[in-house]
Amino acid sequence: MAVRIRLKRMGARHQPYYRLVVADSRAARDGRFIESFGTYNPISDSSEIQVDEEKALLWLGRGALPSESARRILERAGVWEKFESARRQKEA
């Protein structure tokens, strides 16, 4: 089972609100998911991002691959850099 970190669209028409979820790659975009660990609101003035770093690092460590948009959000939240540095330390 290939696991992906991706965005699940929520909110009303013309008012998108996204959740960062871990889902099977075969599941529909807004369909079943394994776990939700963050939110992203692009409508607010400062593009509000909230991520549970502990859960995000756990799933990244287990091999979940982020989508392009999810990866950008993780980079803006600072989680991706922590994951990369931990991976480099493990290799050394």
Secondary structure by P-SEA (a helix, b strand, c coil): ccccbbbbbbccccbbbbbbcccccccccccccccccbbbbccccccbbbbaaaaaaaaaaabbbbcaaaaaaaaaaaaaaaaaaaaaaaac
